[in-house]
Amino acid sequence: MIHVKTYDLIVIGGGPGGYVAAIKAAQLGAKVALIEKEAVGGICLNHGCIPTKTLLKNSKVYKTVKQALEYGIVIDGEIKVDWKAMLKRKDSVVKRLTGGVSALLKKNGVDVFKGEAKVIDPKKVSVNDETLETKHLIIATGASPIVPPIPGLKEGLEKGIVKTSRELLVVDDIPKHLVIIGGGVIGCEFATIFSPLGTKVTIIEKLDGILPNMDQDIRDAYTKILKKDGIEIFANAEVKAVKDQEVTYAHEGKDHTVKADVILLSVGMRANLGGLEALDLKTSKQGIETNDKLETNIPGVYAIGDVNGKYMLAHVASAEGLVAVENLFGHKQATLKYSRVPNAVYGSPEIATIGLTEAEAKAQGKTFKVSTFPLAANGRALSENEKDGFVKLIVDETYKEIIGAHILAYNASEMIAEVGVVLELEGTAYEIASTIHAHPTLSEIMMEAAHGAIDKPIHM
């Protein structure tokens, strides 16, 4: 007689959504299995968020060292990049974090199966020729880069000249000329990794500019900063063909050709739905359709993270995992408030946003006020020599409730959490303005913008 392993929950995919869901469910007393075909931590930990942030820091340190004289430090000798050492540091950070996740799963009693899952029905999943039974199922299979039908693109990927973000993280040498197809978050982050290291960077974006989902003032200011750093940006430009190391694109009514030793393809992601065919899940162009409880159209089956395509962000995947598990094993019904999701772009400076953009507020017919405050008027920013950027608050005109915040500044990704708490509490500019902020700190720009939303900022 074959003994079949049974679980309260099977999670397919060990990324930041899947492993968080598995750990939380185990903490709530459920017997949990996690199936991952590669390494726990998923794309974010192994090939995305963490390695790119590590390389961004490496790049920023090099840029700062080259500007040492501005800080009164004289460097007598050659300053150069050791790319292999940079990659080694990146790999050590990733290894430490993935090892930590594996230890957490083990400590919480989650059974981890390394292999590719194939769903038989909502209660059965096979992996490595073994069938597992479950009461509930969470799908967290992530997404993969979209490869558009551009002539020569597929061949370029096969030859290794065209790379996705995953392959670009392990290139043997720093590219001399990097052409980036797509001006979204991933494209911009790689531009700011390689440009300070001496790479000529060209971004080709089909839409009207980089970072199309960001607030327009942020987009305009960030575009100027990137161009000032020597990054070429061609907006309203469509790639027509890729042939070996040449990219042909249409721009302003003419065809142009640019040659590069490396081409990054970064035009979006598509949900990974392989192995799920037996479920007959309801899907859209974005991915598996879910409600705000993360339920699919199949009872007992949930979908979290990139596979549902709502927000392809690691922190959203983790939050969705917690909501799904709370609904399954917790003592309350939970929902995810997608209107309160923070976004970040980890360049130099960083971008962080939450809530509505000004264009969205106008489209929704809201009566609102916009208040901005520049870093150039902040003592900490000047002392840090980081004066590029500003904060922009959008508040409801009647009660001054915060409905959107957009920051272009160093450490913006850390600062946005303050606004996230205010949004969660349905707070107003009055609360931020009356909160005593330490001086000198960058966070004072938020307080000043809040004063501006009510009346006038103090230091401007």
C-alpha positions in Angstrom: 0.0 0.0 0.0 1.4 3.4 -1.0 1.4 6.0 1.7 0.3 9.4 0.4 1.5 12.5 2.2 -1.4 14.7 3.2 -1.3 18.4 4.1 -3.5 21.2 5.1 -1.8 23.5 2.6 0.4 23.1 -0.4 2.2 26.2 -1.7 3.6 26.0 -5.3 6.5 28.4 -5.6 9.0 29.5 -3.0 9.4 33.2 -3.8 8.6 36.1 -1.4 4.9 35.3 -1.7 5.1 31.5 -1.4 7.7 31.1 1.4 6.0 33.8 3.5 2.6 32.1 3.1 4.1 28.7 4.0 5.8 30.0 7.2 2.7 32.0 8.3 0.4 29.0 7.7 2.8 26.7 9.7 2.8 29.3 12.5 -1.0 29.1 12.6 -0.8 25.4 13.1 -1.2 24.1 9.6 0.7 21.2 8.1 2.4 22.7 5.1 4.3 21.6 2.0 6.2 24.0 -0.2 7.2 23.0 -3.8 10.0 25.0 -5.5 11.7 24.0 -8.7 14.8 26.1 -8.3 16.0 27.9 -5.1 13.8 29.2 -2.3 13.5 33.0 -2.4 12.4 33.0 -6.0 13.4 35.5 -8.6 13.4 38.4 -6.1 16.0 36.9 -3.8 18.1 35.0 -6.3 17.9 37.0 -9.6 16.1 40.3 -8.9 15.5 42.6 -5.9 18.5 41.6 -3.8 21.3 41.1 -6.3 20.3 44.3 -8.2 20.3 46.4 -5.0 23.7 44.9 -4.1 25.2 45.9 -7.4 23.5 49.3 -7.2 25.3 49.9 -3.9 28.6 48.8 -5.5 28.1 51.2 -8.3 27.1 54.1 -6.1 30.3 53.6 -3.9 32.5 53.7 -7.0 30.7 56.9 -8.1 31.1 58.5 -4.7 34.8 57.5 -4.5 35.4 59.2 -7.9 33.8 62.4 -6.4 35.9 62.1 -3.2 37.5 65.6 -3.8 34.0 67.2 -3.3 34.2 65.8 0.3 37.7 67.1 0.9 39.3 63.6 0.4 42.3 63.3 -1.9 42.9 59.9 -3.5 46.4 59.5 -4.9 46.3 56.6 -7.3 44.2 54.7 -9.8 40.5 54.1 -9.0 39.2 51.1 -10.9 36.3 48.5 -10.8 36.8 44.9 -10.0 33.7 43.4 -11.5 34.4 39.9 -10.4 34.7 41.2 -6.8 31.4 43.0 -7.2 29.7 39.8 -8.4 31.3 37.9 -5.5 29.8 40.3 -3.0 26.4 40.0 -4.7 26.5 36.2 -4.6 27.5 36.2 -0.9 24.6 38.4 0.0 22.2 36.2 -2.0 23.6 33.0 -0.4 23.2 34.4 3.1 19.6 35.4 2.6 18.5 32.2 0.8 20.1 30.2 3.5 18.2 32.2 6.1 14.9 31.5 4.3 15.6 27.8 4.1 16.4 27.7 7.8 13.1 29.5 8.6 11.1 27.0 6.6 12.8 24.2 8.4 12.4 25.7 11.8 8.7 26.2 11.2 8.2 22.6 10.1 7.4 23.2 6.4 8.2 20.3 4.2 10.1 21.6 1.2 10.0 19.6 -2.1 12.5 20.6 -4.8 11.0 19.9 -8.2 8.4 21.0 -10.7 4.8 20.8 -9.5 2.0 19.5 -11.7 -1.5 20.0 -10.3 -3.8 16.9 -10.8 -6.9 18.6 -9.2 -7.5 21.2 -6.4 -6.7 18.5 -3.8 -3.8 16.7 -5.5 -0.3 17.8 -6.7 2.4 15.7 -8.1 6.1 16.4 -7.8 9.1 14.2 -8.6 6.7 11.2 -9.3 5.2 11.6 -5.9 1.6 12.6 -5.3 0.7 14.9 -2.4 -2.8 15.5 -1.1 -4.0 18.8 0.4 -7.1 20.6 1.7 -6.0 23.9 0.3 -3.7 25.2 -2.5 -1.8 28.5 -2.9 -0.3 29.2 -6.3 2.8 31.4 -6.2 4.5 30.4 -9.4 5.7 33.9 -10.4 6.2 35.3 -13.9 8.8 35.2 -16.7 10.1 37.9 -19.1 7.9 38.6 -22.2 9.7 38.1 -25.5 7.8 40.2 -28.1 7.7 39.0 -31.7 10.5 41.3 -32.9 12.5 39.9 -35.8 15.9 38.6 -34.6 15.1 38.9 -30.9 14.6 35.2 -30.2 17.9 34.4 -32.1 19.7 37.1 -30.1 18.5 35.5 -26.8 19.8 32.1 -28.1 23.2 33.5 -29.0 23.4 35.3 -25.6 23.7 38.8 -27.1 20.2 39.7 -25.9 19.8 39.0 -22.2 17.0 39.2 -19.7 17.7 40.8 -16.2 18.6 37.3 -14.9 21.5 36.8 -17.4 22.7 40.4 -17.1 23.4 39.8 -13.4 26.0 37.3 -14.2 27.8 38.8 -17.2 31.6 38.1 -17.2 32.5 41.7 -18.0 31.1 45.2 -17.7 29.4 46.0 -21.1 31.0 48.8 -23.1 27.6 49.7 -24.6 24.3 48.5 -23.1 21.1 49.0 -25.1 18.0 48.5 -23.0 14.7 47.7 -24.7 12.1 49.0 -22.3 12.2 52.0 -19.9 10.4 50.5 -16.9 11.7 49.9 -13.4 14.0 47.1 -14.3 15.5 48.9 -17.3 16.1 52.1 -15.3 17.7 50.2 -12.4 20.2 48.4 -14.7 20.9 51.7 -16.4 21.9 53.2 -13.1 24.0 50.1 -12.2 26.2 50.2 -15.3 26.3 53.9 -16.3 28.5 54.9 -13.3 30.8 52.0 -14.1 31.7 53.5 -17.5 29.1 51.8 -19.7 27.4 53.8 -22.4 23.7 53.2 -21.8 20.9 53.7 -24.3 17.2 53.2 -23.3 14.6 52.6 -26.0 11.0 53.0 -24.8 7.9 52.5 -26.9 5.7 54.8 -24.7 6.0 58.5 -24.2 8.8 58.2 -21.6 10.4 56.1 -19.0 8.5 54.8 -15.9 5.1 55.2 -17.5 3.1 54.4 -14.4 4.8 57.1 -12.2 3.7 60.6 -11.5 4.6 62.9 -14.4 6.7 65.4 -12.3 8.8 62.5 -11.0 9.2 61.1 -14.5 10.3 64.4 -15.9 12.8 65.1 -13.1 14.2 61.6 -13.2 14.7 61.7 -17.0 16.7 64.9 -16.6 18.9 63.3 -14.0 19.6 60.2 -16.1 20.4 62.3 -19.2 22.7 64.5 -17.1 24.5 61.2 -16.1 25.0 60.5 -19.8 22.2 57.9 -20.3 20.6 58.2 -23.7 16.8 57.9 -23.7 14.6 57.5 -26.8 10.9 57.7 -26.0 8.1 57.1 -28.5 10.6 54.7 -30.1 9.7 51.2 -31.4 12.3 48.5 -31.9 11.8 47.0 -35.3 14.6 44.4 -35.5 17.6 42.9 -33.7 20.4 41.5 -35.8 23.4 40.2 -33.9 24.6 43.3 -31.9 22.6 45.8 -33.8 19.2 47.2 -32.8 17.0 48.9 -35.3 14.3 51.2 -34.0 11.9 53.8 -35.4 12.0 57.3 -33.8 10.5 60.5 -35.0 9.5 59.1 -38.3 12.9 57.6 -39.2 14.7 54.3 -38.7 17.9 54.3 -36.6 20.5 51.6 -35.8 22.5 51.4 -32.6 25.2 48.8 -32.0 25.8 47.3 -28.5 27.9 44.5 -27.1 24.9 43.6 -24.7 21.2 44.1 -25.2 18.8 44.0 -22.2 15.2 42.9 -22.9 13.0 44.4 -20.3 9.4 45.0 -21.6 7.4 43.2 -19.0 6.5 39.9 -17.4 4.0 37.1 -18.1 2.5 34.8 -15.5 3.9 31.3 -15.2 0.8 29.0 -15.7 2.6 25.7 -16.6 1.5 22.7 -14.6 -1.8 24.3 -13.6 -3.8 23.3 -16.7 -6.0 20.8 -14.8 -7.5 23.5 -12.6 -9.4 25.4 -15.3 -8.5 28.7 -13.6 -10.1 31.9 -14.8 -7.3 34.1 -16.2 -6.9 37.4 -17.9 -4.0 39.1 -19.8 -2.4 39.9 -16.5 -2.6 36.4 -15.0 -4.8 34.4 -12.7 -7.9 36.4 -11.7 -8.2 36.8 -7.9 -10.4 38.9 -5.6 -9.1 41.0 -2.7 -8.9 37.9 -0.5 -6.7 36.3 -3.2 -9.3 33.6 -4.0 -9.5 32.2 -7.5 -12.6 30.9 -9.2 -11.8 27.4 -7.7 -12.8 27.0 -4.1 -9.9 26.4 -1.8 -7.4 27.6 -4.4 -5.6 31.0 -4.0 -3.1 32.8 -6.3 -0.5 35.3 -5.0 2.4 37.3 -6.3 3.3 37.9 -10.0 1.2 35.0 -11.2 -2.0 37.1 -10.6 -0.4 40.1 -12.3 -1.9 42.8 -10.0 1.4 44.2 -8.8 4.6 42.5 -9.8 6.3 43.5 -6.5 7.9 41.3 -3.9 6.4 43.1 -1.0 2.9 42.8 -2.5 3.5 39.0 -3.0 4.4 38.7 0.7 1.4 40.8 1.8 -0.9 38.7 -0.4 0.5 35.5 1.1 -0.3 36.7 4.6 -3.9 37.7 3.5 -4.5 34.4 1.8 -3.3 32.4 4.9 -5.2 34.6 7.3 -8.4 33.8 5.4 -7.5 30.1 5.4 -6.3 29.5 8.9 -6.7 32.8 10.8 -9.4 34.1 13.0 -10.5 36.9 10.8 -11.3 37.7 7.2 -8.5 39.7 5.6 -8.4 41.7 2.4 -5.5 43.4 0.6 -5.8 47.2 0.1 -4.2 47.6 -3.3 -4.6 51.4 -3.2 -2.0 51.5 -0.4 0.8 49.7 -2.2 4.2 51.5 -2.2 6.3 51.4 -5.3 10.1 52.1 -5.5 12.8 52.5 -8.1 16.2 52.0 -6.6 18.4 54.3 -8.7 20.5 57.2 -7.6 18.5 59.0 -6.4 15.6 56.7 -5.6 12.0 57.0 -6.4 9.2 56.0 -4.0 5.5 56.5 -4.5 2.2 55.5 -2.8 -1.5 56.3 -3.6 -2.7 58.3 -6.5 -0.7 60.2 -9.1 -1.8 63.7 -9.9 -3.2 62.5 -13.3 -5.1 59.7 -11.5 -6.6 62.2 -9.0 -7.8 64.4 -11.9 -9.2 61.4 -13.8 -11.2 60.4 -10.7 -12.6 64.0 -10.4 -11.1 64.6 -7.0 -10.7 68.1 -5.5 -7.1 68.2 -4.3 -4.1 70.3 -3.5 -0.5 69.5 -4.4 2.4 70.5 -2.2 6.1 70.0 -3.1 9.3 70.6 -1.2 12.8 70.3 -2.7 15.8 68.5 -1.3 17.9 71.6 -2.0 16.2 73.3 0.9 16.9 70.5 3.3 20.0 70.7 5.6 20.7 67.0 5.7 20.4 66.6 2.0 22.9 69.4 1.4 25.3 68.0 4.0 25.1 64.6 2.3 25.7 66.2 -1.1 22.4 64.6 -2.3 20.4 67.7 -3.3 18.7 66.3 -6.4 14.9 65.6 -5.9 11.8 66.6 -4.1 8.7 65.3 -2.3 5.2 65.8 -3.7 2.1 65.3 -1.5 -1.4 65.2 -2.9 -4.1 65.9 -0.4 -7.9 66.0 -0.5 -8.8 69.7 -0.5 -11.6 69.4 2.2 -9.9 67.5 5.0 -6.3 67.4 3.8 -6.4 63.6 3.8 -3.3 62.2 2.1 -4.3 60.6 -1.2 -0.8 60.3 -2.8 2.8 60.8 -2.1 5.8 60.8 -4.6 9.4 61.1 -3.5 12.5 61.6 -5.6 15.4 61.4 -3.2 18.2 59.3 -1.8 16.6 56.8 0.7 13.1 57.5 -0.7 12.2 53.9 -0.4 12.7 54.1 3.4 10.8 57.4 3.7 7.6 56.2 2.0 6.7 54.0 4.9 5.8 57.0 6.9 3.1 57.9 4.4 2.0 54.3 4.2 1.2 54.3 7.9 -0.7 57.6 7.5 -2.7 56.2 4.6 -3.5 53.0 6.7 -4.9 55.3 9.4 -6.7 57.5 6.9 -4.6 60.3 8.2 -4.1 63.9 7.0 -1.4 66.4 6.4 -2.2 67.8 9.9 -0.8 64.6 11.5 2.4 64.7 9.5 2.9 68.4 10.1 2.4 68.1 13.8 4.7 65.1 14.1 8.1 66.2 15.4 10.7 65.1 12.9 14.3 64.8 14.1 16.7 67.5 12.8 18.7 67.3 10.6 17.0 64.5 8.7 15.8 63.9 5.2 12.4 63.0 6.6 11.8 66.7 7.4 11.0 67.3 3.7 7.8 65.3 4.4 6.9 67.5 7.3 7.6 70.6 5.2 5.4 69.4 2.3 2.6 68.7 4.9 2.9 72.3 6.1 2.7 73.3 2.5 -0.5 71.3 2.0 -2.1 73.0 4.9 -0.7 76.5 4.4 3.0 77.2 3.7 6.2 75.3 4.3 8.5 76.8 7.0 11.9 76.6 5.3 11.1 77.7 1.8 
